[in-house]
């Protein structure tokens, strides 16, 4: 018997999360020039990072020999001012993934369960399985969350319900009024984890104030990130807003220095850069229209998205993806989500979007002509 054999069965059964392919890796594999590669696979901000965040990160580097503030006072204070929550209601994470996993480890274990939707973010079942808990995947409705079915799926051993809004990888959205009605029906001993990683990309008409709900629901955890619209994906910083009791529970098992000093400083500065936020939002809206127009001209089906990405149906997505890689275009096949005919494409700059559409057109034309991909 080996060390591997002695690990818990639920750990040995985990299929690790597969991140988007890095530009450097594709360049090595295909012998391509990195400068000519377009990466639209990981929902990153094509504008990069906020200028304020960049300046703050450089300044923080001067003290890199010191440990970061394990309590993240400055960032928590900035979040307190931004959202009006108490500093004792905030949990900081090494990206919002960390916050999600801390929530799972706080409440889940053998003999418990978590509810999430079909086609929802892959981290939910992974975090559930890593804790030895049972995952309850509720069939989706039009690739999105069926809240009534999710409510009905809650059992006496359920401890967490995960909801991504907008959802990754489908981009679907649940209106605030429906979410609020759902929260009112969920048992108070079940934590609702509302994952709003793409919240800042919501069209103005669809926005709702989930933070205000914290005053009413002690069993609500709102997760957000600086990796998307704020452009800090490489620094890994996210946060959770919840009740003081849940925050206290989560902070008991949170690693003491789980967010670096550079990330803390950059995030604090990024939070105040509203001009950068608006530019990022506007670029995303324009890019979404550009890709939708391109898909329409190609006769392709797509799922209307409220994030900074869009899912498009292309047929044999694995083969199409491989052909795109040969042309220096990185997107995300989502067969692992049970959607083998779909690609998820991040919204890039106008030039990057056009590069992708031209490459996709070439590949699809080759398929129609019967050429080998």
C-alpha positions as CSV (number, residue, x, y, z in Angstrom):
1,X,0.0,0.0,0.0
2,X,1.3,3.4,-0.9
3,X,0.8,6.9,0.6
4,X,-1.6,7.6,-2.3
5,X,-3.7,4.5,-1.4
6,X,-4.1,5.7,2.2
7,X,-5.6,9.1,1.2
8,X,-9.4,9.4,1.7
9,X,-11.3,7.9,-1.2
10,X,-13.1,11.3,-1.8
11,X,-9.7,13.0,-2.3
12,X,-8.3,10.3,-4.6
13,X,-11.5,10.6,-6.7
14,X,-11.0,14.3,-7.4
15,X,-10.3,15.4,-11.0
16,X,-8.2,18.6,-10.6
17,X,-9.4,21.9,-11.9
18,X,-7.9,22.6,-15.4
19,X,-7.0,26.3,-15.8
20,X,-6.7,28.0,-19.2
21,X,-3.6,27.3,-21.2
22,X,-0.9,30.0,-20.7
23,X,0.5,31.9,-23.7
24,X,4.0,30.7,-23.0
25,X,2.9,27.0,-23.0
26,X,1.2,27.3,-26.3
27,X,4.2,29.1,-27.8
28,X,6.4,26.2,-26.7
29,X,4.0,23.5,-27.9
30,X,3.3,25.0,-31.3
31,X,6.6,26.9,-31.9
32,X,4.7,30.2,-32.1
33,X,5.7,33.7,-31.4
34,X,4.2,34.8,-28.1
35,X,3.5,38.3,-29.5
36,X,1.1,36.8,-32.1
37,X,-0.9,34.7,-29.7
38,X,-4.3,35.8,-28.5
39,X,-5.5,34.5,-25.2
40,X,-9.3,34.6,-24.6
41,X,-9.6,31.7,-22.2
42,X,-9.5,32.9,-18.6
43,X,-11.8,35.9,-18.5
44,X,-9.0,38.4,-17.9
45,X,-9.3,42.2,-18.3
46,X,-7.7,43.1,-21.7
47,X,-6.9,46.6,-20.3
48,X,-4.6,45.0,-17.7
49,X,-4.6,46.5,-14.2
50,X,-5.7,49.8,-12.9
51,X,-3.0,52.5,-13.0
52,X,-3.7,53.2,-9.4
53,X,-3.3,49.6,-8.5
54,X,-0.1,49.4,-10.5
55,X,1.4,52.3,-8.6
56,X,0.4,50.9,-5.3
57,X,1.8,47.5,-6.1
58,X,5.2,49.0,-7.0
59,X,5.2,50.9,-3.8
60,X,4.4,47.8,-1.8
61,X,7.4,46.0,-3.3
62,X,9.6,48.2,-1.2
63,X,8.5,46.3,1.8
64,X,8.4,42.8,0.3
65,X,10.8,41.4,2.9
66,X,8.1,42.0,5.5
67,X,5.1,39.7,6.1
68,X,1.8,41.1,5.0
69,X,-0.8,42.4,7.4
70,X,-2.5,39.1,8.3
71,X,-5.8,40.9,9.0
72,X,-5.7,43.0,5.9
73,X,-6.8,46.1,7.8
74,X,-6.3,48.7,4.9
75,X,-8.2,46.6,2.4
76,X,-10.9,45.7,4.8
77,X,-11.3,49.4,5.7
78,X,-11.5,50.3,2.0
79,X,-14.2,47.6,1.5
80,X,-16.0,48.9,4.6
81,X,-16.1,52.4,3.1
82,X,-17.1,51.1,-0.3
83,X,-19.9,48.8,0.8
84,X,-20.9,50.0,4.2
85,X,-20.4,46.7,6.0
86,X,-18.6,46.2,9.3
87,X,-14.9,45.2,9.1
88,X,-16.0,42.1,11.1
89,X,-18.1,41.0,8.2
90,X,-15.3,40.7,5.7
91,X,-13.2,37.6,4.8
92,X,-10.2,38.1,2.5
93,X,-9.0,35.4,0.2
94,X,-6.2,34.4,-2.2
95,X,-8.7,35.1,-5.0
96,X,-12.4,34.4,-4.6
97,X,-11.7,30.7,-5.1
98,X,-10.0,30.8,-1.7
99,X,-13.1,32.3,-0.1
100,X,-15.3,29.6,-1.7
101,X,-13.1,26.9,-0.3
102,X,-12.8,28.4,3.1
103,X,-16.6,28.5,3.2
104,X,-16.7,24.8,2.2
105,X,-14.2,23.8,4.8
106,X,-16.0,25.8,7.5
107,X,-19.3,23.9,7.0
108,X,-18.9,20.8,5.0
109,X,-17.7,17.3,5.9
110,X,-18.8,13.7,5.6
111,X,-22.5,13.3,6.1
112,X,-23.3,16.8,4.8
113,X,-24.2,18.1,1.4
114,X,-24.0,21.1,-0.9
115,X,-26.4,22.2,-3.6
116,X,-25.3,23.8,-6.9
117,X,-26.6,24.0,-10.4
118,X,-25.7,22.0,-13.5
119,X,-23.1,23.9,-15.6
120,X,-22.1,26.0,-12.6
121,X,-18.5,26.9,-11.7
122,X,-16.3,23.8,-11.4
123,X,-14.9,24.8,-8.0
124,X,-18.3,24.1,-6.3
125,X,-18.2,20.4,-6.8
126,X,-14.5,20.3,-6.3
127,X,-14.6,22.1,-2.9
128,X,-17.5,19.9,-1.8
129,X,-15.8,16.7,-2.8
130,X,-12.5,17.7,-1.1
131,X,-14.4,18.0,2.2
132,X,-15.9,14.5,1.8
133,X,-19.4,16.0,1.4
134,X,-22.1,15.0,-1.1
135,X,-22.7,17.2,-4.0
136,X,-26.3,17.8,-5.3
137,X,-26.2,19.0,-8.9
138,X,-29.6,20.5,-9.9
139,X,-30.5,20.3,-13.6
140,X,-30.3,23.7,-15.3
141,X,-33.0,25.6,-17.1
142,X,-31.7,27.2,-20.3
143,X,-28.2,26.7,-19.1
144,X,-28.9,28.7,-15.9
145,X,-30.0,28.2,-12.3
146,X,-33.4,26.8,-11.6
147,X,-33.9,28.3,-8.1
148,X,-37.2,26.5,-7.4
149,X,-35.5,23.2,-8.1
150,X,-32.5,24.1,-6.1
151,X,-34.7,25.0,-3.1
152,X,-36.5,21.7,-3.4
153,X,-33.1,19.9,-3.6
154,X,-32.1,21.1,-0.1
155,X,-32.1,18.2,2.4
156,X,-31.7,18.0,6.2
157,X,-27.9,17.5,5.8
158,X,-27.4,20.4,3.4
159,X,-25.1,23.1,4.7
160,X,-24.4,25.2,1.6
161,X,-26.1,26.3,-1.6
162,X,-23.8,27.8,-4.2
163,X,-25.1,30.3,-6.7
164,X,-23.0,32.0,-9.4
165,X,-24.5,35.2,-10.7
166,X,-23.6,35.8,-13.5
167,X,-22.8,32.1,-13.9
168,X,-19.5,30.9,-15.3
169,X,-19.2,29.3,-17.9
170,X,-22.6,30.1,-19.4
171,X,-22.9,33.8,-18.5
172,X,-26.6,33.3,-17.4
173,X,-28.1,35.6,-14.9
174,X,-30.8,35.5,-12.2
175,X,-32.7,38.7,-11.4
176,X,-32.3,40.3,-8.0
177,X,-36.0,40.0,-7.2
178,X,-35.9,36.2,-7.8
179,X,-32.7,35.8,-5.7
180,X,-34.3,37.8,-2.8
181,X,-37.4,35.6,-2.9
182,X,-35.2,32.5,-2.9
183,X,-33.2,33.7,0.1
184,X,-36.4,34.2,2.1
185,X,-37.3,30.6,1.6
186,X,-33.9,29.0,2.3
187,X,-33.6,27.5,5.8
188,X,-31.6,29.8,8.1
189,X,-29.2,27.0,8.9
190,X,-28.1,26.7,5.3
191,X,-25.5,29.1,4.0
192,X,-26.2,30.7,0.6
193,X,-22.9,31.4,-1.2
194,X,-23.6,34.1,-3.8
195,X,-20.6,34.1,-6.1
196,X,-20.6,37.5,-7.8
197,X,-17.2,37.4,-9.5
198,X,-18.6,39.1,-12.6
199,X,-20.9,41.5,-10.8
200,X,-19.3,44.6,-12.1
201,X,-20.0,43.6,-15.7
202,X,-23.8,43.4,-15.2
203,X,-25.7,45.8,-17.5
204,X,-27.0,48.7,-15.5
205,X,-30.6,47.6,-15.9
206,X,-29.9,44.2,-14.3
207,X,-28.0,45.4,-11.2
208,X,-29.3,44.8,-7.7
209,X,-28.0,45.5,-4.2
210,X,-27.1,42.2,-2.7
211,X,-25.0,43.8,0.0
212,X,-28.1,45.4,1.5
213,X,-29.5,41.8,2.0
214,X,-26.8,41.1,4.6
215,X,-28.9,43.1,7.1
216,X,-31.7,40.6,6.7
217,X,-30.0,37.3,6.0
218,X,-27.3,36.0,8.5
219,X,-26.9,33.0,6.2
220,X,-25.7,34.9,3.2
221,X,-22.1,35.0,1.9
222,X,-21.3,37.3,-1.0
223,X,-18.1,36.4,-2.8
224,X,-16.3,38.9,-5.1
225,X,-12.9,39.2,-6.7
226,X,-10.3,41.6,-8.0
227,X,-9.3,39.2,-10.7
228,X,-11.8,40.2,-13.4
229,X,-12.8,43.8,-13.9
230,X,-10.1,45.1,-11.7
231,X,-7.4,43.3,-13.7
232,X,-5.5,41.7,-10.7
233,X,-5.8,38.0,-11.7
234,X,-2.1,37.4,-11.2
235,X,-2.1,38.9,-7.7
236,X,-4.9,36.6,-6.4
237,X,-7.1,38.6,-4.1
238,X,-10.8,38.2,-3.4
239,X,-13.2,38.9,-0.6
240,X,-16.4,37.7,1.1
241,X,-19.1,39.8,2.8
242,X,-21.3,38.0,5.3
243,X,-22.6,38.1,8.8
244,X,-20.1,38.6,11.7
245,X,-20.8,35.1,12.9
246,X,-20.0,33.4,9.6
247,X,-17.0,35.7,9.0
248,X,-15.7,34.7,12.4
249,X,-16.1,31.0,11.6
250,X,-14.3,31.4,8.3
251,X,-11.5,33.5,9.7
252,X,-10.7,30.7,12.2
253,X,-9.5,28.4,9.4
254,X,-8.3,31.0,6.9
255,X,-4.5,30.9,6.5
256,X,-2.9,33.8,8.4
257,X,-1.1,35.4,5.4
258,X,-3.3,34.2,2.6
259,X,-3.2,37.5,0.7
260,X,0.2,39.0,-0.1
261,X,1.2,42.6,0.8
262,X,1.4,43.6,-2.9
263,X,-2.1,42.2,-3.5
264,X,-3.5,44.0,-0.5
265,X,-2.1,47.3,-1.6
266,X,-3.1,46.9,-5.2
267,X,-6.6,45.9,-4.4
268,X,-7.1,48.8,-2.0
269,X,-6.0,51.2,-4.7
270,X,-8.0,49.5,-7.4
271,X,-11.2,49.8,-5.4
272,X,-11.1,53.6,-5.7
273,X,-10.3,53.7,-9.5
274,X,-13.9,54.2,-10.8
275,X,-12.6,55.6,-14.1
276,X,-10.8,52.4,-14.9
277,X,-13.8,50.4,-13.9
278,X,-16.0,52.4,-16.3
279,X,-13.5,52.0,-19.2
280,X,-13.4,48.2,-18.5
281,X,-17.1,47.9,-18.5
282,X,-17.5,49.9,-21.7
283,X,-14.8,47.9,-23.5
284,X,-16.6,44.7,-22.4
285,X,-20.0,45.9,-23.7
286,X,-18.5,46.8,-27.1
287,X,-16.6,43.5,-27.3
288,X,-19.7,41.5,-26.5
289,X,-21.6,43.1,-29.3
290,X,-18.6,42.5,-31.6
291,X,-18.5,38.8,-30.9
292,X,-22.3,38.4,-31.0
293,X,-22.3,40.1,-34.5
294,X,-19.5,37.7,-35.6
295,X,-21.4,34.6,-34.4
296,X,-24.5,35.8,-36.1
297,X,-22.7,36.2,-39.4
298,X,-21.3,32.7,-39.0
299,X,-24.8,31.2,-38.2
300,X,-23.7,30.1,-34.7
301,X,-25.8,29.7,-31.6
302,X,-24.6,31.5,-28.4
303,X,-25.8,32.0,-24.9
304,X,-26.6,35.7,-24.0
305,X,-24.0,36.6,-21.3
306,X,-23.8,39.0,-18.5
307,X,-20.2,38.4,-17.8
308,X,-16.9,39.2,-19.6
309,X,-17.1,36.0,-21.7
310,X,-19.6,34.2,-24.0
311,X,-20.3,30.6,-24.7
312,X,-20.8,29.7,-28.4
313,X,-21.8,26.4,-29.9
314,X,-19.4,25.2,-32.7
315,X,-19.9,21.5,-33.1
316,X,-16.9,19.3,-32.2
317,X,-15.5,21.9,-29.7
318,X,-12.4,19.9,-28.8
319,X,-11.3,19.6,-32.5
320,X,-12.2,23.3,-33.2
321,X,-10.2,24.3,-30.1
322,X,-7.2,22.4,-31.2
323,X,-7.4,24.0,-34.7
324,X,-7.6,27.4,-33.1
325,X,-4.6,26.7,-31.0
326,X,-2.6,26.0,-34.1
327,X,-3.5,29.5,-35.3
328,X,-2.4,31.0,-32.0
329,X,-5.8,31.6,-30.4
330,X,-6.5,30.3,-26.9
331,X,-10.2,29.9,-25.9
332,X,-11.8,27.5,-23.5
333,X,-13.6,24.2,-24.5
334,X,-16.1,23.4,-21.8
335,X,-16.7,19.7,-22.4
336,X,-15.8,19.2,-18.7
337,X,-19.0,21.0,-17.8
338,X,-21.0,18.6,-19.9
339,X,-21.1,21.0,-22.9
340,X,-18.9,19.2,-25.5
341,X,-20.1,21.3,-28.5
342,X,-19.4,24.7,-26.8
343,X,-16.5,27.0,-26.4
344,X,-16.2,29.8,-23.8
345,X,-14.6,32.9,-25.2
346,X,-13.4,35.8,-23.0
347,X,-14.1,39.3,-24.3
348,X,-10.8,40.8,-25.4
349,X,-9.8,44.1,-27.1
350,X,-11.4,44.9,-30.5
351,X,-8.2,43.6,-32.2
352,X,-8.1,40.4,-30.2
353,X,-11.8,39.7,-30.8
354,X,-11.3,40.2,-34.5
355,X,-8.3,37.9,-34.6
356,X,-10.4,35.2,-32.9
357,X,-13.3,35.7,-35.3
358,X,-11.1,35.4,-38.3
359,X,-9.4,32.3,-37.0
360,X,-12.8,30.7,-36.1
361,X,-14.1,31.6,-39.6
362,X,-11.0,29.9,-41.2
363,X,-11.5,26.8,-39.1
364,X,-15.2,26.5,-39.7
365,X,-14.7,26.9,-43.4
366,X,-12.1,24.1,-43.3
367,X,-14.6,21.9,-41.6
368,X,-17.3,22.6,-44.2
369,X,-14.7,21.9,-47.0
370,X,-13.9,18.6,-45.4
371,X,-10.3,19.5,-44.7
372,X,-8.4,17.9,-41.8
373,X,-8.1,20.3,-38.8
